[in-house]
Amino acid sequence: NLLNGGAITAGERISLLATDSIRNAMAGEIRASHIELISVSGDIINDRTAHARYQGDGTLVTHLDNASQISAGQQLTLNAGRDITNRGDIKSGGDASLSAARDINLIAVTNTQQTRITENGGHRVTQNSVTEHLGAHLNAAGNLSLQAGGDITLLASQANAGKDLTVSAGGSINLLAAANETDREINSKRNGAKTHEQTSQVRHIGSQLNAGNNLTASAGHNILLHASQISSGKDAYLIAGNQLQLLSANDSDYSLYDYTKKGSFGALKTQRDEITDVKAVGSQISTGGHLNLISGGDQLYQGAKLHSGADIAITSGGAVTFEAVKDLHQESHEKSQSDLAWMSMKGEGRTDETLRQTEILAQGQLAIKAVEGLRIDIKDINQATVTQTIDAMVQGDPKLAWIKDAERRGDVDWRRVKELHDSYKYSHSGMGQGAMLAVIIVMSVITAGAASSLAVAAGGGTLGSAAGATFQAFASQTAVSTINNKGNLGAVFKDVTSSASLKGYATSALTAGFSSGVIDPAFGVTGDRVNNITKGFDLASASDIGKFAAYSGAQGAAQAGFKTLVQGGSLKDNLNHALSSQLQGTLQAIAFNAVGDFSSSQNWPESSPQKVALHALVGGLLSEANGGSFATGALAAGANEALISSLAHAVEGNPALLLAASQLIGIAAAG
């Protein structure tokens, strides 16, 4: 083996012979007028090393040395018994010849940097990530020849010849692109607001073969270009024993801004802006003279560009497919603001795709010969014939005129590809949950008499309960809709008679009727006990607590069943939601009943500071257990107890009015 990490220089000639490998690394340099490197049974490596190291603060640093160099003033010859790998710079002022028994690789080195910055006591965290690929270079001012018994692969790298360039592989020739990526992410918290910002960018760096005169690339197997380029000043020949493919990659830009701020009493403000841009990057071949693309098997072109100063000849022993690629632009913008009294939201967005087909420009003639025919993607334009579609595409881009010529053939399989164009815009405002609940409570009290009269008129019992529930649901929905639609009676009528509303009334009627006709009698809930919060059960008794819980569960199950029957959806989800709501109500009733019993045992009067404090404590704990705020629950329960005596006097002991007033006080306190 021979390892160089310094400088080997000569004015005239350097000849290095190793039975195994030759490695030029650590920014090493080999320089002379004539250079000959021979590895009898090993590799020849011109290296550039990269060492990535993580630090304790989340930082990743890649340490790169300078690219190693092999520089010949007039003549360069590399001959390897195995592989030739270049990650640095190789150049010749005259001709250059590289020959390997196995593979020749020109490979980019990856440089990745990551940082994490914490500011404002950890309330703002910024993460940056950059990945770039530093390509290898092989340059000859004269003729350049690459010959490999196996594959020849370029990754984000270049091979350039001032005169002729010859690339010959017993296996495949691969020109590959690598993605340079930049990412930035910021998370911050301040004054109850959370902000998440993210930007990212992806750019593909393709490989290149460039010749000042003629270029010939021949492979025993495949030739693959992935978002890469080939150019020649004169003629170019690409000859593949099997497949010839010019593939595309996707460059992208992405940005996200997500803002959420929670305020007092349930206030919430949000904003979300998201933009995505994707652009297809196809492979390109351009020549000053003739362009010949020859394969024993299939050929595939994905949004490629073929430009020739003379004729273009495409010859395939299989099928030739021209596959379209798509650019994409997608964006959405949404804002919302809500509190217990009012809510508003608006948003807009769009998605647009742009179909791009291969561009073929020949100053001379275009000839396509395919044993198994052609397959060409065209736009899917509504009700347009193939001819009309092609005419529209060519009119939009004259570089697609070759498709019109292909239409005259009889061996083309036309494939329609649809572009997606979609957009939306909405704006909505209405009462918040607290205000809506308050209106429903008030309407329940106001319509109680009418609902009772309707129930009596309907014959009482099950049918009467169903009729009364339907009337109250309709009245509440009408009141809420009138406010939300700002008095627009047409909109109100449309809302209250919509399919969703009618299904809601039906659900209320069936649930109320079933409860009155089946559940109430089964649990002995009759007479005035129906309107009692505890339904007449003694919540100081373990037996009655069990009955009360079972009663609540039965009501929840009935509600979920009828909702699923009428409105659809998942019975499991509806059952979970209904039983969860009933469980919360049951726990509250039991807890506050216990508070009342304990207060009585301590001889605490209504609205006393001790009783208010205990109610507030229990209310806060229950609210927190249900996923809410302790402060909100405590304030609502405490306010209710503090004002209970005044409320009872104001409503003259009317149980229905006292319950409604208590509920409104709770909403006001929580809001």
C-alpha positions as CSV (number, residue, x, y, z in Angstrom):
1,N,0.0,0.0,0.0
2,L,1.0,3.6,-0.6
3,L,-0.5,6.4,1.5
4,N,0.2,10.1,0.9
5,G,-0.9,12.8,3.3
6,G,1.5,15.4,2.3
7,A,2.9,16.7,-1.0
8,I,4.5,14.6,-3.7
9,T,5.7,16.9,-6.5
10,A,8.0,16.7,-9.5
11,G,8.7,19.1,-12.3
12,E,8.4,16.4,-15.0
13,R,7.1,12.9,-14.1
14,I,5.7,11.0,-11.1
15,S,5.1,7.3,-11.4
16,L,3.7,5.4,-8.4
17,L,3.3,1.6,-8.4
18,A,1.6,-0.4,-5.6
19,T,0.8,-4.1,-5.5
20,D,-2.2,-3.2,-3.3
21,S,-3.8,0.3,-2.9
22,I,-2.8,3.9,-3.4
23,R,-4.5,6.5,-1.2
24,N,-4.1,10.2,-1.4
25,A,-5.8,11.6,1.7
26,M,-5.6,14.3,4.5
27,A,-5.5,17.1,1.9
28,G,-2.6,15.4,0.2
29,E,-1.3,16.6,-3.1
30,I,0.3,14.8,-6.0
31,R,1.6,17.2,-8.7
32,A,3.7,16.8,-11.8
33,S,3.6,17.3,-15.6
34,H,3.1,13.6,-16.2
35,I,1.5,11.4,-13.5
36,E,1.0,7.6,-13.6
37,L,-0.6,5.8,-10.7
38,I,-0.9,2.0,-10.9
39,S,-2.5,-0.3,-8.3
40,V,-1.9,-3.9,-9.3
41,S,-4.6,-5.6,-7.2
42,G,-6.1,-2.8,-5.1
43,D,-7.8,0.6,-5.2
44,I,-6.8,4.1,-6.1
45,I,-8.4,6.6,-3.8
46,N,-8.3,10.4,-3.9
47,D,-10.0,11.2,-0.6
48,R,-11.6,13.9,1.4
49,T,-12.5,13.0,5.0
50,A,-15.5,14.2,7.0
51,H,-15.9,13.5,10.7
52,A,-19.3,14.2,12.3
53,R,-19.3,14.8,16.0
54,Y,-22.3,15.3,18.4
55,Q,-21.9,17.7,21.3
56,G,-23.7,17.7,24.6
57,D,-26.0,20.7,23.7
58,G,-27.5,19.0,20.7
59,T,-25.0,20.4,18.2
60,L,-23.7,18.3,15.4
61,V,-20.5,19.5,13.7
62,T,-18.8,18.0,10.7
63,H,-15.1,18.5,10.5
64,L,-13.9,18.5,6.8
65,D,-10.4,18.6,5.6
66,N,-9.5,20.1,2.2
67,A,-10.0,18.0,-0.8
68,S,-7.0,16.0,-1.8
69,Q,-5.6,16.8,-5.3
70,I,-4.0,14.9,-8.1
71,S,-2.8,17.4,-10.7
72,A,-1.0,16.7,-14.0
73,G,0.2,19.4,-16.2
74,Q,0.1,17.4,-19.4
75,Q,-0.8,13.7,-19.0
76,L,-2.6,11.7,-16.3
77,T,-3.1,7.9,-16.1
78,L,-4.8,6.0,-13.3
79,N,-5.0,2.2,-13.5
80,A,-6.5,0.2,-10.6
81,G,-6.8,-3.6,-10.1
82,R,-10.1,-3.0,-8.3
83,D,-11.8,0.4,-7.8
84,I,-11.0,4.1,-8.5
85,T,-12.7,6.4,-6.0
86,N,-12.4,10.2,-6.1
87,R,-13.9,12.5,-3.4
88,G,-11.6,15.4,-4.1
89,D,-10.1,17.0,-7.2
90,I,-8.3,15.3,-10.1
91,K,-7.2,17.3,-13.1
92,S,-5.0,17.3,-16.2
93,G,-3.8,20.1,-18.4
94,G,-3.8,17.6,-21.3
95,D,-5.4,14.2,-21.6
96,A,-6.5,11.9,-18.7
97,S,-7.3,8.2,-18.6
98,L,-8.8,6.3,-15.7
99,S,-9.1,2.5,-15.9
100,A,-10.5,0.2,-13.2
101,A,-11.1,-3.6,-13.2
102,R,-14.2,-3.0,-11.1
103,D,-15.8,0.3,-10.4
104,I,-15.0,4.0,-10.9
105,N,-16.7,6.3,-8.4
106,L,-16.8,10.1,-8.2
107,I,-18.6,10.7,-4.8
108,A,-19.6,13.8,-3.0
109,V,-18.7,14.3,0.7
110,T,-21.6,15.1,3.1
111,N,-21.2,18.1,5.3
112,T,-23.9,18.2,8.1
113,Q,-24.2,21.0,10.7
114,Q,-26.9,21.1,13.4
115,T,-27.3,23.7,16.2
116,R,-29.7,24.1,19.1
117,I,-30.1,27.5,20.7
118,T,-32.0,28.0,23.9
119,E,-33.1,31.5,24.9
120,N,-35.3,33.3,27.4
121,G,-34.9,30.7,30.1
122,G,-35.8,27.9,27.8
123,H,-39.0,29.6,26.5
124,R,-37.5,29.9,23.0
125,V,-35.7,27.1,21.3
126,T,-34.2,27.3,17.8
127,Q,-32.9,24.3,15.9
128,N,-31.0,24.6,12.7
129,S,-29.9,21.9,10.4
130,V,-27.9,22.2,7.1
131,T,-26.8,19.3,5.0
132,E,-24.8,19.9,1.8
133,H,-22.9,17.7,-0.6
134,L,-19.4,18.7,-1.8
135,G,-18.9,17.1,-5.1
136,A,-15.8,15.5,-6.5
137,H,-14.3,16.9,-9.7
138,L,-12.5,15.2,-12.6
139,N,-11.2,17.6,-15.3
140,A,-9.1,17.2,-18.4
141,A,-8.3,20.1,-20.8
142,G,-7.8,17.5,-23.5
143,N,-9.5,14.1,-23.9
144,L,-10.9,12.2,-20.9
145,S,-11.4,8.5,-20.8
146,L,-13.1,6.4,-18.1
147,Q,-13.2,2.7,-18.4
148,A,-14.5,0.3,-15.8
149,G,-15.2,-3.5,-15.8
150,G,-18.1,-2.9,-13.4
151,D,-20.0,0.3,-12.8
152,I,-19.2,4.0,-13.2
153,T,-21.0,6.1,-10.7
154,L,-21.1,9.9,-10.1
155,L,-22.9,11.3,-7.0
156,A,-23.3,15.1,-7.1
157,S,-20.0,15.2,-8.9
158,Q,-18.6,16.2,-12.3
159,A,-16.4,14.8,-15.1
160,N,-15.3,17.4,-17.7
161,A,-13.3,17.2,-20.9
162,G,-12.1,20.0,-23.0
163,K,-12.2,17.8,-26.0
164,D,-13.7,14.3,-26.3
165,L,-15.1,12.4,-23.3
166,T,-15.4,8.6,-23.4
167,V,-17.2,6.7,-20.6
168,S,-17.3,2.9,-20.8
169,A,-18.6,0.5,-18.2
170,G,-19.1,-3.3,-18.3
171,G,-21.9,-2.8,-15.8
172,S,-24.0,0.4,-15.5
173,I,-23.4,4.1,-15.7
174,N,-25.1,6.1,-12.9
175,L,-25.3,9.8,-12.7
176,L,-27.0,10.5,-9.4
177,A,-28.2,13.6,-7.6
178,A,-27.9,14.3,-3.8
179,A,-30.2,16.5,-1.8
180,N,-28.9,19.6,-0.1
181,E,-31.3,20.3,2.8
182,T,-31.8,23.3,5.1
183,D,-34.2,23.2,8.1
184,R,-35.0,25.7,10.8
185,E,-37.5,25.2,13.6
186,I,-38.4,27.6,16.4
187,N,-40.6,26.8,19.4
188,S,-41.5,29.7,21.8
189,K,-43.7,30.4,24.7
190,R,-44.6,33.8,26.0
191,N,-47.5,35.4,27.9
192,G,-49.8,32.3,27.4
193,A,-48.9,32.1,23.7
194,K,-47.2,29.2,22.0
195,T,-45.6,29.6,18.6
196,H,-44.2,27.0,16.3
197,E,-42.3,28.1,13.2
198,Q,-40.7,25.8,10.6
199,T,-39.0,26.3,7.3
200,S,-37.3,23.7,5.1
201,Q,-35.7,23.7,1.7
202,V,-34.5,20.8,-0.5
203,R,-32.3,21.4,-3.5
204,H,-30.9,18.5,-5.6
205,I,-27.4,18.7,-6.9
206,G,-27.0,16.6,-9.9
207,S,-24.0,15.0,-11.5
208,Q,-22.5,16.2,-14.8
209,L,-20.7,14.8,-17.8
210,N,-19.4,17.6,-20.0
211,A,-17.4,17.4,-23.3
212,G,-16.1,20.2,-25.4
213,N,-16.3,18.0,-28.5
214,N,-17.8,14.5,-28.7
215,L,-19.2,12.5,-25.8
216,T,-19.7,8.7,-25.8
217,A,-21.2,6.8,-22.9
218,S,-21.6,3.1,-23.3
219,A,-22.8,0.6,-20.6
220,G,-23.2,-3.2,-20.8
221,H,-26.2,-2.9,-18.6
222,N,-28.1,0.3,-17.7
223,I,-27.5,4.1,-18.1
224,L,-29.3,6.1,-15.4
225,L,-29.5,9.9,-15.0
226,H,-31.2,11.1,-11.8
227,A,-31.8,14.9,-12.0
228,S,-28.4,15.1,-13.7
229,Q,-26.9,16.6,-16.9
230,I,-24.9,15.6,-19.9
231,S,-23.6,18.1,-22.5
232,S,-21.3,18.0,-25.5
233,G,-20.1,20.6,-28.0
234,K,-20.5,18.2,-30.9
235,D,-22.2,14.8,-31.0
236,A,-23.3,12.6,-28.1
237,Y,-23.9,8.9,-28.0
238,L,-25.5,7.1,-25.1
239,I,-25.6,3.3,-25.6
240,A,-27.1,1.0,-23.0
241,G,-27.2,-2.8,-23.3
242,N,-30.4,-2.8,-21.3
243,Q,-32.3,0.2,-20.0
244,L,-31.8,3.9,-20.5
245,Q,-33.5,6.1,-17.9
246,L,-33.6,9.9,-17.4
247,L,-35.3,10.3,-14.0
248,S,-36.4,13.4,-12.1
249,A,-36.2,14.5,-8.4
250,N,-38.3,16.9,-6.4
251,D,-37.0,20.2,-5.0
252,S,-39.2,21.6,-2.3
253,D,-39.8,24.6,0.0
254,Y,-42.0,24.4,3.1
255,S,-43.0,26.9,5.7
256,L,-45.3,26.6,8.7
257,Y,-46.4,29.2,11.3
258,D,-48.6,27.9,14.1
259,Y,-49.8,30.2,16.8
260,T,-52.0,29.5,19.8
261,K,-52.8,31.8,22.7
262,K,-55.0,30.9,25.6
263,G,-56.5,33.8,27.6
264,S,-58.6,34.2,30.7
265,F,-62.0,32.5,31.0
266,G,-61.7,30.2,28.0
267,A,-60.5,32.7,25.5
268,L,-58.5,31.1,22.6
269,K,-56.8,32.7,19.6
270,T,-55.2,30.6,16.8
271,Q,-53.4,31.2,13.5
272,R,-51.9,28.6,11.2
273,D,-50.2,29.4,7.8
274,E,-48.7,26.5,5.8
275,I,-47.1,26.7,2.4
276,T,-45.6,23.9,0.3
277,D,-43.9,24.2,-3.1
278,V,-42.6,21.2,-4.9
279,K,-40.8,21.5,-8.3
280,A,-39.7,18.5,-10.4
281,V,-36.1,18.6,-11.5
282,G,-35.6,16.5,-14.6
283,S,-32.4,15.3,-16.3
284,Q,-31.0,17.1,-19.2
285,I,-28.9,16.3,-22.3
286,S,-27.8,19.0,-24.7
287,T,-25.5,18.7,-27.7
288,G,-24.1,21.0,-30.3
289,G,-24.3,18.2,-32.8
290,H,-26.3,15.0,-33.1
291,L,-27.8,13.2,-30.1
292,N,-28.2,9.4,-30.2
293,L,-29.9,7.5,-27.4
294,I,-29.7,3.8,-28.0
295,S,-30.8,0.9,-25.7
296,G,-31.3,-2.8,-25.9
297,G,-34.3,-2.6,-23.5
298,D,-36.7,0.1,-22.5
299,Q,-36.2,3.8,-22.2
300,L,-37.9,6.1,-19.7
301,Y,-38.0,9.9,-19.7
302,Q,-39.4,11.7,-16.7
303,G,-39.9,15.4,-17.4
304,A,-36.5,15.4,-19.2
305,K,-35.0,18.0,-21.5
306,L,-33.4,16.8,-24.8
307,H,-31.8,19.7,-26.8
308,S,-29.7,19.1,-30.0
309,G,-28.1,21.4,-32.5
310,A,-28.7,18.7,-35.2
311,D,-30.7,15.5,-35.2
312,I,-32.1,13.4,-32.3
313,A,-32.4,9.7,-32.7
314,I,-34.0,7.6,-30.0
315,T,-33.7,3.8,-30.7
316,S,-35.0,1.2,-28.2
317,G,-35.2,-2.6,-28.3
318,G,-38.2,-2.3,-25.9
319,A,-40.7,0.5,-25.2
320,V,-40.1,4.2,-24.9
321,T,-42.0,5.9,-22.1
322,F,-42.4,9.7,-21.7
323,E,-43.7,10.0,-18.2
324,A,-45.0,13.4,-17.0
325,V,-44.0,15.0,-13.7
326,K,-45.9,17.4,-11.6
327,D,-45.1,20.6,-9.8
328,L,-47.1,21.3,-6.7
329,H,-48.1,24.5,-4.9
330,Q,-50.2,24.1,-1.8
331,E,-51.1,26.6,0.9
332,S,-53.6,27.1,3.7
333,H,-54.3,30.1,6.0
334,E,-56.6,29.8,9.0
335,K,-57.4,32.1,11.9
336,S,-59.8,31.7,14.8
337,Q,-60.8,33.6,17.9
338,S,-63.2,32.5,20.6
339,D,-64.3,32.9,24.2
340,L,-67.4,32.0,26.1
341,A,-69.5,34.8,24.5
342,W,-68.5,34.7,20.8
343,M,-66.4,32.8,18.3
344,S,-65.2,33.5,14.8
345,M,-63.1,31.7,12.3
346,K,-61.9,32.1,8.8
347,G,-59.6,30.3,6.4
348,E,-58.6,29.8,2.8
349,G,-56.4,27.5,0.9
350,R,-55.6,26.1,-2.5
351,T,-53.8,23.2,-4.2
352,D,-52.5,23.5,-7.7
353,E,-50.6,20.9,-9.8
354,T,-48.8,21.7,-13.0
355,L,-48.1,18.8,-15.4
356,R,-44.7,18.9,-17.2
357,Q,-43.7,16.6,-20.0
358,T,-40.3,16.0,-21.6
359,E,-39.0,18.8,-23.8
360,I,-37.4,17.8,-27.1
361,L,-35.8,20.5,-29.3
362,A,-33.9,19.3,-32.4
363,Q,-32.5,21.7,-35.0
364,G,-32.6,18.8,-37.4
365,Q,-34.8,15.7,-37.5
366,L,-36.4,13.7,-34.6
367,A,-36.6,10.0,-35.1
368,I,-38.0,7.6,-32.5
369,K,-37.8,3.9,-33.1
370,A,-39.2,1.6,-30.4
371,V,-39.8,-2.2,-30.9
372,E,-42.6,-2.2,-28.3
373,G,-44.1,1.2,-29.1
374,L,-44.4,4.5,-27.2
375,R,-46.2,5.4,-24.0
376,I,-46.8,9.1,-23.6
377,D,-48.5,11.0,-20.7
378,I,-50.8,13.9,-21.6
379,K,-53.0,16.1,-19.6
380,D,-56.5,14.9,-18.7
381,I,-58.6,17.8,-20.0
382,N,-62.3,17.3,-19.5
383,Q,-64.1,15.8,-22.6
384,A,-61.2,16.8,-24.8
385,T,-60.0,14.3,-27.5
386,V,-56.3,13.3,-27.7
387,T,-55.8,15.6,-30.6
388,Q,-57.4,18.6,-28.8
389,T,-55.4,17.9,-25.7
390,I,-52.1,17.7,-27.6
391,D,-52.9,20.9,-29.5
392,A,-53.6,22.7,-26.1
393,M,-50.3,21.4,-24.6
394,V,-48.2,22.5,-27.7
395,Q,-49.9,25.9,-27.8
396,G,-49.0,26.3,-24.1
397,D,-45.4,25.2,-24.6
398,P,-43.8,25.0,-28.1
399,K,-41.1,22.7,-26.8
400,L,-43.7,19.9,-26.7
401,A,-44.2,20.0,-30.5
402,W,-42.7,16.6,-30.7
403,I,-45.8,15.2,-29.2
404,K,-47.8,16.4,-32.1
405,D,-45.4,14.6,-34.4
406,A,-45.8,11.4,-32.4
407,E,-49.6,11.6,-32.8
408,R,-49.1,10.6,-36.4
409,R,-47.7,7.2,-35.3
410,G,-49.9,4.2,-34.8
411,D,-48.0,2.7,-31.9
412,V,-48.5,5.3,-29.1
413,D,-50.3,4.4,-25.9
414,W,-51.7,7.8,-24.7
415,R,-52.1,8.0,-20.9
416,R,-54.1,10.8,-19.4
417,V,-52.8,12.4,-16.2
418,K,-55.1,14.8,-14.3
419,E,-53.9,18.0,-12.7
420,L,-55.4,18.7,-9.3
421,H,-56.7,22.2,-8.8
422,D,-58.7,22.8,-5.7
423,S,-59.4,25.7,-3.4
424,Y,-61.6,26.6,-0.4
425,K,-62.5,29.7,1.6
426,Y,-64.7,30.0,4.6
427,S,-65.7,32.5,7.3
428,H,-68.0,31.8,10.2
429,S,-68.9,33.5,13.4
430,G,-71.4,32.8,16.2
431,M,-72.0,32.4,19.9
432,G,-69.4,30.8,22.1
433,Q,-70.2,27.7,24.1
434,G,-70.9,29.7,27.2
435,A,-73.3,32.1,25.6
436,M,-75.0,29.3,23.7
437,L,-75.5,27.3,26.9
438,A,-76.9,30.4,28.6
439,V,-79.5,30.9,25.8
440,I,-80.5,27.2,26.0
441,I,-81.0,27.5,29.8
442,V,-83.1,30.6,29.5
443,M,-85.1,29.1,26.6
444,S,-85.7,26.0,28.7
445,V,-87.2,28.1,31.5
446,I,-89.2,30.3,29.1
447,T,-90.7,27.4,27.1
448,A,-91.2,25.1,30.1
449,G,-94.9,26.1,30.4
450,A,-95.5,25.7,26.7
451,A,-93.7,22.4,26.6
452,S,-95.8,21.1,29.5
453,S,-99.0,22.2,27.8
454,L,-97.9,20.5,24.6
455,A,-97.1,17.4,26.5
456,V,-100.6,17.4,28.1
457,A,-102.2,18.0,24.7
458,A,-100.2,15.0,23.3
459,G,-101.7,12.8,26.0
460,G,-98.9,12.9,28.6
461,G,-96.6,10.0,29.3
462,T,-94.1,8.9,26.7
463,L,-95.6,10.8,23.8
464,G,-96.0,13.9,25.8
465,S,-92.4,13.9,27.0
466,A,-91.2,13.4,23.4
467,A,-93.3,16.3,22.2
468,G,-92.2,18.6,25.0
469,A,-88.5,17.8,24.4
470,T,-88.9,18.4,20.7
471,F,-90.5,21.8,21.3
472,Q,-87.8,22.9,23.7
473,A,-85.0,21.7,21.4
474,F,-86.6,23.6,18.5
475,A,-87.1,26.7,20.5
476,S,-83.5,26.7,21.8
477,Q,-82.1,26.0,18.3
478,T,-84.2,28.9,16.9
479,A,-82.9,31.3,19.5
480,V,-79.3,30.4,19.0
481,S,-79.6,30.5,15.2
482,T,-81.3,33.9,15.3
483,I,-78.3,35.3,17.2
484,N,-75.7,33.6,15.1
485,N,-77.3,34.7,11.8
486,K,-77.8,38.3,13.2
487,G,-81.6,38.2,12.7
488,N,-81.6,36.9,9.1
489,L,-84.8,34.9,9.2
490,G,-84.2,33.2,5.9
491,A,-80.9,31.8,7.2
492,V,-82.6,30.9,10.6
493,F,-85.3,29.0,8.8
494,K,-82.8,27.1,6.7
495,D,-80.7,26.3,9.8
496,V,-83.5,25.1,12.1
497,T,-85.1,23.0,9.3
498,S,-81.8,21.5,8.1
499,S,-81.3,17.7,8.0
500,A,-78.9,17.9,10.9
501,S,-81.3,19.9,13.0
502,L,-84.2,17.7,12.3
503,K,-82.2,14.7,13.3
504,G,-81.2,16.5,16.5
505,Y,-84.9,17.1,17.3
506,A,-85.7,13.4,16.6
507,T,-82.9,12.3,18.9
508,S,-84.1,14.5,21.7
509,A,-87.7,13.3,21.3
510,L,-86.8,9.6,21.2
511,T,-84.5,10.0,24.2
512,A,-87.0,11.9,26.3
513,G,-89.9,9.6,25.4
514,F,-87.8,6.5,26.2
515,S,-86.7,8.0,29.5
516,S,-90.2,8.9,30.5
517,G,-91.8,5.7,29.4
518,V,-89.1,3.1,30.3
519,I,-86.2,4.4,32.4
520,D,-88.1,6.6,34.9
521,P,-90.7,3.9,35.8
522,A,-88.0,1.2,36.0
523,F,-86.1,3.3,38.7
524,G,-89.2,4.6,40.4
525,V,-88.6,8.2,39.3
526,T,-92.1,9.6,39.2
527,G,-94.0,12.9,39.9
528,D,-91.9,15.8,41.1
529,R,-88.8,13.6,41.4
530,V,-88.4,13.8,37.5
531,N,-87.4,17.5,37.8
532,N,-85.1,17.0,40.8
533,I,-81.3,17.0,40.1
534,T,-80.9,13.8,42.1
535,K,-84.1,12.3,40.8
536,G,-85.2,11.7,44.4
537,F,-82.3,9.4,45.3
538,D,-80.7,9.8,48.7
539,L,-77.1,10.4,47.7
540,A,-76.0,9.9,51.3
541,S,-77.0,6.3,50.9
542,A,-74.6,3.9,49.2
543,S,-77.5,1.9,47.8
544,D,-79.2,5.0,46.3
545,I,-75.8,6.2,44.9
546,G,-75.6,3.0,43.0
547,K,-79.2,3.4,41.7
548,F,-78.5,7.0,40.7
549,A,-75.4,6.0,38.8
550,A,-77.3,3.2,37.1
551,Y,-80.1,5.6,36.2
552,S,-77.6,8.1,34.7
553,G,-75.9,5.3,32.8
554,A,-79.2,4.1,31.4
555,Q,-80.0,7.6,30.2
556,G,-76.5,7.9,28.6
557,A,-76.9,4.6,26.8
558,A,-80.3,5.5,25.5
559,Q,-79.1,8.9,24.3
560,A,-76.1,7.2,22.5
561,G,-78.2,4.5,21.0
562,F,-80.8,6.9,19.6
563,K,-78.1,9.3,18.3
564,T,-76.4,6.5,16.4
565,L,-79.8,5.3,15.1
566,V,-80.9,8.7,13.8
567,Q,-77.7,10.6,13.1
568,G,-75.3,7.8,12.3
569,G,-71.7,7.6,13.5
570,S,-69.9,5.2,15.7
571,L,-72.0,3.7,18.6
572,K,-68.8,3.2,20.5
573,D,-67.8,6.8,20.2
574,N,-71.3,8.1,21.0
575,L,-71.6,5.8,24.0
576,N,-68.2,6.9,25.3
577,H,-69.2,10.5,25.0
578,A,-72.6,10.1,26.6
579,L,-71.5,7.9,29.5
580,S,-68.6,10.3,30.2
581,S,-71.0,13.2,30.4
582,Q,-73.3,11.3,32.7
583,L,-70.4,10.2,34.9
584,Q,-69.3,13.8,35.3
585,G,-72.8,14.8,36.3
586,T,-73.1,11.9,38.7
587,L,-69.8,12.6,40.4
588,Q,-70.7,16.3,40.8
589,A,-74.1,15.5,42.3
590,I,-72.5,13.1,44.8
591,A,-69.7,15.4,45.7
592,F,-71.8,18.5,46.2
593,N,-74.4,16.5,48.2
594,A,-71.6,15.4,50.5
595,V,-70.4,19.0,50.8
596,G,-74.0,20.0,51.8
597,D,-74.2,17.2,54.4
598,F,-70.8,18.0,55.9
599,S,-71.7,21.7,56.0
600,S,-74.9,20.9,57.8
601,S,-73.1,18.7,60.4
602,Q,-70.8,21.7,61.0
603,N,-73.8,24.1,61.3
604,W,-72.5,26.3,58.5
605,P,-75.3,28.5,57.1
606,E,-75.9,28.9,53.4
607,S,-73.4,31.3,51.7
608,S,-71.1,31.2,54.7
609,P,-67.4,31.7,54.0
610,Q,-66.6,28.2,55.1
611,K,-69.2,26.6,52.8
612,V,-68.3,28.8,49.9
613,A,-64.6,27.8,50.3
614,L,-65.5,24.1,50.5
615,H,-67.7,24.3,47.4
616,A,-64.9,26.1,45.5
617,L,-62.4,23.5,46.5
618,V,-64.6,20.6,45.4
619,G,-65.6,22.4,42.2
620,G,-62.0,23.0,41.3
621,L,-61.0,19.4,41.9
622,L,-63.9,18.1,39.8
623,S,-63.1,20.5,37.0
624,E,-59.5,19.4,37.0
625,A,-60.4,15.7,37.0
626,N,-62.5,16.3,33.9
627,G,-59.6,17.9,32.1
628,G,-60.6,21.5,32.8
629,S,-59.1,24.3,34.9
630,F,-59.1,24.2,38.7
631,A,-59.5,27.9,38.9
632,T,-62.6,27.9,36.6
633,G,-64.3,25.1,38.4
634,A,-63.6,26.7,41.8
635,L,-64.8,30.1,40.8
636,A,-68.1,28.7,39.3
637,A,-68.9,26.5,42.4
638,G,-67.9,29.2,44.9
639,A,-70.0,31.8,43.2
640,N,-73.0,29.6,43.1
641,E,-72.8,28.9,46.9
642,A,-72.1,32.5,47.7
643,L,-75.2,33.7,45.9
644,I,-77.6,30.7,46.6
645,S,-79.5,32.5,49.4
646,S,-80.0,35.6,47.4
647,L,-81.0,33.5,44.3
648,A,-83.6,31.5,46.3
649,H,-85.1,34.7,47.6
650,A,-85.2,36.3,44.2
651,V,-87.0,33.4,42.5
652,E,-89.3,32.9,45.5
653,G,-88.1,29.3,46.0
654,N,-89.1,28.2,42.5
655,P,-87.0,25.1,41.9
656,A,-86.8,25.4,38.1
657,L,-85.9,29.1,38.2
658,L,-83.4,28.5,41.0
659,L,-81.7,25.8,39.0
660,A,-81.6,28.0,35.9
661,A,-80.2,31.0,37.8
662,S,-77.6,28.8,39.5
663,Q,-76.5,27.4,36.1
664,L,-76.2,31.0,34.7
665,I,-74.2,32.1,37.7
666,G,-71.9,29.1,37.1
667,I,-71.4,30.1,33.4
668,A,-70.8,33.7,34.2
669,A,-68.2,32.8,36.9
670,A,-66.5,30.3,34.7
671,G,-66.5,32.7,31.8
